[in-house]
Amino acid sequence: MSDAVIGVVKALHADVWAGLALNALLLWLVVKAMCGKVLTFLAEHGVTRANYRGDVVPTGAGLLLWLAMLADLALAAFWRAVDADQALSAIWQAVQADPAVSAPRPDAWKEAWEALAPGPETAGLFAFSEISLLRFALPATVVFFAGWLDDTVGNRIVKGFRGHLQAWLREGRITTGLMKAGAICAAAAWASWNMGGHAAEWVVRTLVIALTANALNLLDLRPGRALKGFFLFGAVLVSVSWMAGHTAESSAAAWRCIMPLAAAAAVLFRYDVRSKAMLGDTGANLLGFALGYAAASVCPLPILAGLLALLAWLHWIAERRSISGLIEGNAALSWLDRLGRRG
């Protein structure tokens, strides 16, 4: 075994973030292979819409995000079934006695192979319990289907939360947008409740998750804008989680849940920013929900309260002014918004 391979095995066994990187790479390859097929599926089944330039392109590309989440659950089940951490331990223990050797003991691979057997528990590297993943995946699926419903049969005439609410109160019509808002709030409340804490924390976390889910949808009016917001806000959250003193393990547990969505978003970015496909409510709401979930998981209550105030202000502005107009009126934001966009 070469020194490079030994180093990789050691890193995967010792560093949970290395394990996340490996998982993300595998998911990125899977999603990249699926992307073209998914977009073709959407186009063939009429899930299309005219974009801001009038070009008809597939919408609801957030379907790929949900499929990535399912692939991640399958991959998590695989890691647990083969007891990956035990296998890596066997390989590493075979070489760590003498790091200078270029090959493991003759029976090292045999020990590693024997370790690849179903085990009741996997500890360490890939050990994120199915329960912790499902606590995110189940409410996220609710958000996905609510967005998918709005993309496929929704009314494009009624816009904004106030418009959907007025349609219900004045005309007695329940729009798909109103149904989506209710589903997102219920999913956010469920996800927040699973995090524990007292009532005030539950309320703040619920509002942050729900409003973040809609905030990204407010940005999804130009190619690439929502995905840029997703990655930029995600980078800020990573920084905040470290400054707040979270351990690597606790931070990794939160990011492990949204990692498949980030991998899929990276694949979709090229198509979205070049106006080849649109995330739709399916994708924008799901990515926003994931960001809100991560923020609620890693940020202390004072920071969440500040974030809630910022989100409330953004929604208040969006009901009264054009978000696109505000962005285009700022030189720095306009440059970032147009970066990578064609036409």
N, C-alpha and C positions, 0 to 999 in steps of 0.2 A: 504494500500500500504506500503510495507516494506521500510525501509530507503534506502536499496540498489537500489530498483526500482526508488525511488524518486531521488536518486543521478544520476542514468542513465538518467532519463528524463531531469533533470536540465542540465547535461552535453551536451546532444544532442541539447537542446534548446539554450544553451549559446555559445557552442564552435563549430565553423565550421569544425575544424579538427576531432572532434568526429563524426560529420555527415559523413565525408569522410571515417573514419574508419568503420562505420556501412555499408556504401555503398560497400566498398572494401570487407568486410566479406561476404555480400550477393552475390557479384559477384564471389568471390572465391568458394563459395558453388555451384553456378550455373555452373561455368567453370569446377569444379572438376567432377560434374555429367556428363558433356558433353565430357570430355577428351577422355575416352575410346572409345566412339562411333565415335568421329571424327577420331581417329587414325585407327580404323577399316574401316571406310569409305575410307580413303586414301589408305590403303592396298588393299581393295577389288577393287578399281578403278585403280590400277596400278600406283598410285602416289608414287613411291618408287625409291630408289637409293642406290647404294653401298656406305657405309661410308669408312672412311680412313683405316679400317681393312678388307674391302671387304664384310662385312655383309650387306645384303639388308634389309633396314628398311624404314618405311614410311617417306617421306619428305613433305615439304610444311605444316608442323605442325603449321605454323603461321596462318593457317586458323582458328585455335582456338582463336587466338588473335583478329582477325577481328570479329568473332562471339561474343566474349566478349564485344567488342566495341558496337555492335548492341544491346546486352543485356543491356548494360549501358544506351543507349539512351531510350530503353523501360522502364527501371527503373526510369530514370529521368522524363519521361512522367507520370509515375505512381505517383511519389512524387508530381508532380504539380497537377495532377488530383484530388488526395485526399487531397491536401493542408496540407501536413504532418506537416509543421511548426505550422500552426494554431491549429491542434489537440494537439501537444505537449504543446503549450502555454496554452490551456484550462486545460490540466491535471496539468501543473505546477502551474498555478494561483490558482487552487483548493487546493493546499497543501502549498503554500508558506506563507500564512497568519499565519499558525501555524506549523512550521517545526517539532515540537515535536510529532505531532500526527502520528499514525502508519497507518492511512487510510485516504483517501481523503473524501471530502464531499460526501454525498450519490448521489448527482446529477452530480458529476464530470465526471463520465464515460459517462453519457448521453450527457453532453456538448461536451465531446471529440468526441463522435460518430456523433453528429450533425455537428461538424467541418469538418468531413470527407466528404466534398461535393466539387464538382468542383469549383474552384475559379479562377478569372482572373489573379491573381498574387500571387506568393508565395515568401515571403521575409524571409531572414535569413538563417537558417540551410541548407536546400536543394535547395536554390535559386540560381542555376547556369542556366542562361537562355539557352533555346534551341539553340539560335543563337550562343552563345559562344562555345557550345559543337560542333555544326555543322561546325563551322569555322575550327575546328581541324578534325572532323570525315570525312568530305568530301575530303579534300586533302589526308588524311591518307588512305582513301579507294582507291584513285587513285594509291598510292604507293603499297597498298596491291595487287591490280589486276595486276600491272606491275610485281611485284615479282612472283605472281601466274603464269602468262604467262611464265616467264623465267623458273620456276620450272617444268612446265608441257610440254612445247614444245620447250624449249630453246636448243641451241647448246652448248654442254659442251666442245667442242674442243677449241673454241675461248674464251680466258680468259683475264681479265684485261681491263681497259678502253681503253688503247692504242691498244689492239688487236681488240676490237670492232670498234674503229675508223678507223683503218687500213683496216679492212674488208669492210668498207663502201667506203673509199676513193680510195682504190686500186682495189677492186673487184666489187664495186657497190652493195654489199650485206648489207641489213639492218638487223642486228641481233636483237634478243629479248633483249640482253643485252644493245644495243644502244637505243632501244625503251624504256627500263626501265630507263636508265639514263635520257633521255629526259622527261619522265613522272615524275620522282623524282624532276628534276629541276623545271618543271612547277608547281608541287604541292608545292614545297618550296617557289617559288616566290609568289604564291597565298596566302599561309599561312602568309608569311612575310608582304605582302601588307595589309592584314586584321589587322595587329598589328599597322598600322599607322606609323608616324614618317617621317623624311626626307629621301631623296634619298640614302644618304650614309648608313643610318641605314638599309634601305630596302635591299641594296646590301649585306651588311655584314651578316644580318640575313638570307638572302636567301642562301648564300654560306655555312654558318654554318649548316643550316638545311639539305641541300643537301649532304654535305660532311659527316656529322654525320650519315646520313642514310646509306651511303656507307661504312663508317668506321666500323660499327658493322658487316656488311657483310664480310669485310676483316678478321674479327676475327672468323667467323663461319666456321672454317676448322677443328676443333676438338670438341668433345662432351663437352657441357657446357661452352665453352669459350665465346661465344657471350652473353649468359645470365649472366655470371659473370661480363662481361664488362658493361652490361646494369645496373645491380644493383649497381656496384661500382661507375660508372659515375653518376648514379641517386643520390646516397648518397652525392657525391661531389657537385652536383648541388643544392641539398637541403641546404647544408652548405653555399654555395655561396649566395643563395637567401636570407638567414637570415643575413649574414654578410654585404650584400649590402643594408640592411635596408628596405627590402620589408615588407609590412604589412602582417599579417596572411591571410587577405582576398585576397590580390592580388596574393600571392604565392599559396594559395589554389585553386584559379581559374585556374592557369596553371596546377597544379598537378591533379586537378579534371579531366582534359581532358585525361591524360595518365594513370590514376588510373586503368581502366579496363584492359589495356595492362599489367600493373605490376601484377595485380591479376592473369591473365592468365599465365604470364611468371613464376610466382611462382609455379603454378600447373605443367607446362611443364618441369620445371627444372629437376625433378627426371627422367623423360623419356629421356631428352636430354643428361644429364651427364652420364647416364648409357647406352647410345647408343641404346635406344629403339625407338627413333624417331629423326628426324632432323628438325630444324626450316625452313631450306631452305631460299631462297631469300625472299619468302613470309613473313617469320617471322623476319629475321635479318634486312631487310630494313625497315620494319614497326616499329620495336622497335627503330632502329636508328633514324628514322624520328621523333618518339615521343620524344626521348631525345633531338634532335636538336630543336624541337619546344619548349620544356620546357626551354632549355638554352636561346633561343632567347626571350622568354617571361619574364624571371626573371633576366637575367644578364645584367648589364650596358654595354654600347658600348665598353669601354676599355677592359673589360674582354672578350667580344665576339671577339674583334680583336685579342687578344692573343690566344683564342681558335681556331680561324680561321687559324692562323699561325701554330699551332700545328697540326691541321687536314691536312693542305696542306703538311706539312713535312711528316706525316704518309703516305699519298697517294704517295708522291714522293718516299719514301722508299719502299713501297709495289710494285711499278712498277719495282724496281731494285733488291730487295732482298726478301727472304722468311720471312714472318711474323712469321710463325711457327719456323723457324730456329732461329730468334732473341729471341723469347720467351724461347725456349729450351736452348739457350745459357746463359740465366740469371737464377741463382739458385732460387731467390725469385719468379720470374715470372713463372718459370717452376713448382715450388711447388704449387703455386696458380692455375696454369693451370691444374695440375693433381689432384687437391683436389676433392674428390668425384667420380672420374672417375674409372671405372672398366676395367682392361685390358690395 
